Amino acid sequence: MTSGADLDRIYDQRFGDAEARRKDQLWREVAGYLQRWVPADGRVLDVACDLGYFIRNIAAGERWATDVRDVSASLGPDVHFVQVDGLNLSSAVPHESFDVAFVSNYLEHLANPDAVIAQLREIRSVLKPDGRLIVLQPNIRYVGAAYWDFIDHRVALTERSLVEAAHAAGFEVETLIPRFLPYTTKSRLPQSPWLVRAYLRVPLAWRLMGKQTLLVARPAATAAPMRGS
């Protein structure tokens, strides 16, 4: 896996301050949509949180975040930050204590498919038995060769391989939307909060522009029948 120092250099080059501010505005809308799966009084964990775009914009009773880099200064005092490699998650945060764990644009950075399954197992170990996993993941089926434009991408995932990984890690999928968001915040649309808000209200637009998959799952014993879009 790429080291924290290497990631700092890569991300400093990839995303400037203006880009980070714009991403935060867009994530307010995305988090608002995802709130339907997040209890407002629950304990929520953002794994590999980057600068905390999700965790800073989601309503929760208790908010936690982890990353291999020290990004605590970007999160604010009300987010409990733990610096840890995601594959060592269960050694650093409480077991079976989170209502929701969120993962965005992270699994493709792991070393290989086995590491993806291992990461999901780590997450399962810190969720409550009735907890929920939410994954937002670039889908190489729709992204194509542009998936490899980022030097730190290592594992190619589609919605089907993501479901297989979730099942192997002990999850049952509750919701699967193969086409959800555009690939990156550099995509042509949406590029402003009101466009994101409108986009999220029109599932037909997802089928035209969506290149990231949304997966929602529960530990196997408590999963409900899967639904999709």
C-alpha positions as CSV (number, residue, x, y, z in Angstrom):
1,M,0.0,0.0,0.0
2,T,1.2,3.6,-0.7
3,S,2.7,5.2,2.4
4,G,1.1,8.2,4.1
5,A,3.9,10.4,3.0
6,D,3.5,9.3,-0.6
7,L,-0.2,9.9,-0.4
8,D,0.4,13.4,0.9
9,R,2.5,14.2,-2.1
10,I,0.1,12.6,-4.6
11,Y,-3.0,14.3,-3.2
12,D,-1.3,17.7,-2.8
13,Q,-0.6,17.5,-6.6
14,R,-4.0,16.0,-7.5
15,F,-6.3,18.3,-5.4
16,G,-5.6,21.9,-4.6
17,D,-7.2,24.0,-1.9
18,A,-9.9,25.3,-4.3
19,E,-10.8,21.7,-5.3
20,A,-11.0,20.7,-1.7
21,R,-13.4,23.5,-0.9
22,R,-15.6,22.6,-3.9
23,K,-15.6,18.9,-2.9
24,D,-16.8,19.8,0.5
25,Q,-19.8,21.7,-1.0
26,L,-20.7,18.8,-3.2
27,W,-20.3,16.3,-0.3
28,R,-22.9,18.2,1.7
29,E,-25.4,17.1,-0.9
30,V,-24.2,13.5,-1.2
31,A,-24.1,13.1,2.6
32,G,-27.7,14.4,2.8
33,Y,-28.7,11.7,0.4
34,L,-26.8,9.0,2.3
35,Q,-28.4,10.1,5.6
36,R,-31.3,7.8,4.9
37,W,-29.0,4.9,5.9
38,V,-27.4,6.7,8.9
39,P,-29.2,7.1,12.2
40,A,-28.9,10.7,13.3
41,D,-28.2,9.5,16.9
42,G,-25.9,6.7,15.8
43,R,-22.1,6.1,16.0
44,V,-20.6,6.4,12.6
45,L,-17.1,5.5,11.3
46,D,-15.5,6.9,8.2
47,V,-12.7,4.5,7.1
48,A,-9.8,6.0,5.1
49,C,-11.6,9.3,5.5
50,D,-9.2,11.5,3.5
51,L,-10.1,15.1,4.5
52,G,-13.4,14.1,6.0
53,Y,-15.8,15.1,3.3
54,F,-18.3,12.5,4.4
55,I,-17.9,12.5,8.2
56,R,-18.0,16.3,8.5
57,N,-21.2,16.5,6.6
58,I,-23.2,13.6,8.0
59,A,-25.5,13.9,11.0
60,A,-24.7,11.4,13.8
61,G,-24.7,11.1,17.5
62,E,-21.0,10.2,17.5
63,R,-18.6,10.6,14.6
64,W,-15.3,8.7,14.2
65,A,-12.8,8.7,11.3
66,T,-9.6,6.9,10.5
67,D,-6.8,7.3,7.9
68,V,-3.3,6.2,7.4
69,R,-2.3,9.9,7.3
70,D,-2.8,12.4,10.2
71,V,-5.7,14.4,8.8
72,S,-7.1,15.4,12.2
73,A,-6.7,19.1,11.5
74,S,-9.2,18.8,8.6
75,L,-11.9,17.1,10.7
76,G,-12.9,19.5,13.5
77,P,-13.0,18.9,17.2
78,D,-16.2,16.9,17.2
79,V,-14.8,14.0,15.1
80,H,-12.9,11.4,17.0
81,F,-9.9,10.7,14.7
82,V,-7.7,7.6,14.9
83,Q,-4.6,7.3,12.7
84,V,-4.3,3.7,11.6
85,D,-3.9,1.6,8.4
86,G,-7.4,0.4,7.6
87,L,-6.2,-3.2,7.5
88,N,-5.4,-2.8,11.2
89,L,-8.8,-1.2,12.0
90,S,-9.9,-3.7,14.6
91,S,-6.8,-3.1,16.7
92,A,-7.5,0.6,17.0
93,V,-11.3,1.2,17.4
94,P,-13.9,-0.6,19.6
95,H,-15.3,-3.9,18.4
96,E,-19.0,-4.3,17.5
97,S,-19.7,-0.7,18.4
98,F,-20.6,1.2,15.2
99,D,-24.0,1.6,13.7
100,V,-22.5,2.6,10.3
101,A,-19.2,2.3,8.6
102,F,-18.6,4.3,5.4
103,V,-15.9,3.7,2.8
104,S,-15.5,5.9,-0.3
105,N,-13.0,5.6,-3.1
106,Y,-10.6,3.5,-1.0
107,L,-10.8,-0.2,-1.8
108,E,-9.2,0.3,-5.3
109,H,-6.1,1.5,-3.5
110,L,-5.5,-1.8,-1.6
111,A,-2.8,-4.2,-2.8
112,N,-4.9,-7.0,-4.2
113,P,-8.4,-8.6,-4.0
114,D,-7.5,-10.5,-0.9
115,A,-6.8,-7.2,0.8
116,V,-10.2,-5.9,-0.2
117,I,-11.9,-8.9,1.5
118,A,-9.6,-8.5,4.6
119,Q,-10.5,-4.9,4.8
120,L,-14.2,-5.6,4.7
121,R,-13.8,-8.2,7.4
122,E,-12.0,-5.7,9.6
123,I,-15.0,-3.3,9.1
124,R,-17.5,-6.1,9.9
125,S,-15.7,-6.7,13.2
126,V,-16.2,-3.2,14.4
127,L,-19.9,-2.9,13.3
128,K,-22.7,-3.7,15.7
129,P,-24.5,-7.0,14.8
130,D,-27.3,-4.9,13.2
131,G,-24.9,-2.3,11.8
132,R,-24.6,-1.2,8.2
133,L,-21.7,-0.8,5.7
134,I,-22.0,1.9,3.0
135,V,-19.5,1.7,0.1
136,L,-19.1,4.2,-2.6
137,Q,-16.7,2.7,-5.2
138,P,-15.5,3.5,-8.7
139,N,-16.7,0.8,-11.1
140,I,-14.2,-0.1,-13.8
141,R,-17.0,-1.5,-16.0
142,Y,-18.2,2.1,-16.5
143,V,-15.0,4.1,-16.0
144,G,-12.9,2.1,-18.4
145,A,-9.2,2.9,-18.9
146,A,-9.5,6.2,-17.0
147,Y,-9.7,4.0,-13.9
148,W,-5.9,3.7,-14.2
149,D,-5.2,7.4,-14.5
150,F,-4.5,7.5,-10.8
151,I,-1.1,5.9,-9.9
152,D,-2.4,4.6,-6.6
153,H,-5.2,2.5,-8.1
154,R,-4.4,-1.2,-7.8
155,V,-7.6,-3.3,-7.7
156,A,-10.1,-3.3,-10.5
157,L,-13.7,-3.6,-9.1
158,T,-17.1,-3.8,-10.7
159,E,-20.4,-4.0,-8.8
160,R,-20.3,-7.8,-9.1
161,S,-16.8,-8.2,-7.7
162,L,-17.7,-5.7,-4.9
163,V,-20.7,-7.9,-4.0
164,E,-18.6,-11.0,-4.1
165,A,-16.0,-9.4,-1.7
166,A,-18.8,-8.3,0.6
167,H,-20.3,-11.8,0.7
168,A,-16.8,-13.3,1.4
169,A,-16.3,-10.9,4.3
170,G,-19.6,-11.9,5.9
171,F,-22.0,-9.3,4.6
172,E,-25.4,-9.5,2.9
173,V,-26.1,-6.8,0.4
174,E,-29.2,-4.7,1.2
175,T,-29.0,-2.1,-1.6
176,L,-26.9,-2.1,-4.8
177,I,-26.9,0.8,-7.3
178,P,-24.4,-0.1,-10.0
179,R,-24.5,3.4,-11.5
180,F,-24.7,6.1,-8.8
181,L,-22.3,9.1,-8.9
182,P,-20.0,10.3,-11.6
183,Y,-16.4,9.1,-11.4
184,T,-14.7,12.1,-9.9
185,T,-15.5,15.7,-8.8
186,K,-13.6,16.7,-11.9
187,S,-16.4,15.2,-14.1
188,R,-18.3,17.6,-16.3
189,L,-21.5,17.4,-14.3
190,P,-22.6,17.9,-11.6
191,Q,-20.3,20.8,-10.7
192,S,-22.3,22.8,-8.1
193,P,-24.4,22.0,-5.0
194,W,-27.7,22.7,-6.8
195,L,-26.8,20.4,-9.7
196,V,-25.8,17.6,-7.3
197,R,-29.1,18.1,-5.5
198,A,-31.0,17.8,-8.8
199,Y,-28.9,14.9,-10.0
200,L,-29.6,12.9,-6.8
201,R,-33.3,13.4,-7.3
202,V,-33.3,11.9,-10.8
203,P,-32.2,8.2,-10.9
204,L,-32.4,8.3,-14.7
205,A,-29.5,10.7,-14.7
206,W,-27.5,8.1,-12.7
207,R,-27.9,5.6,-15.4
208,L,-26.5,8.0,-17.9
209,M,-23.7,9.5,-15.9
210,G,-23.1,7.2,-12.9
211,K,-19.7,5.5,-12.9
212,Q,-19.4,4.8,-9.2
213,T,-21.4,2.0,-7.5
214,L,-23.2,2.4,-4.2
215,L,-23.4,-0.7,-2.0
216,V,-25.2,-0.9,1.3
217,A,-24.8,-4.1,3.3
218,R,-25.4,-5.6,6.8
219,P,-23.6,-8.4,8.7
220,A,-25.1,-11.6,7.2
221,A,-27.3,-12.6,10.1
222,T,-29.3,-9.4,10.0
223,A,-29.4,-8.6,6.3
224,A,-32.7,-7.7,4.6
225,P,-33.6,-8.7,1.0
226,M,-31.5,-6.8,-1.6
227,R,-33.0,-3.9,-3.6
228,G,-31.4,-1.9,-6.3
229,S,-32.0,0.8,-8.9
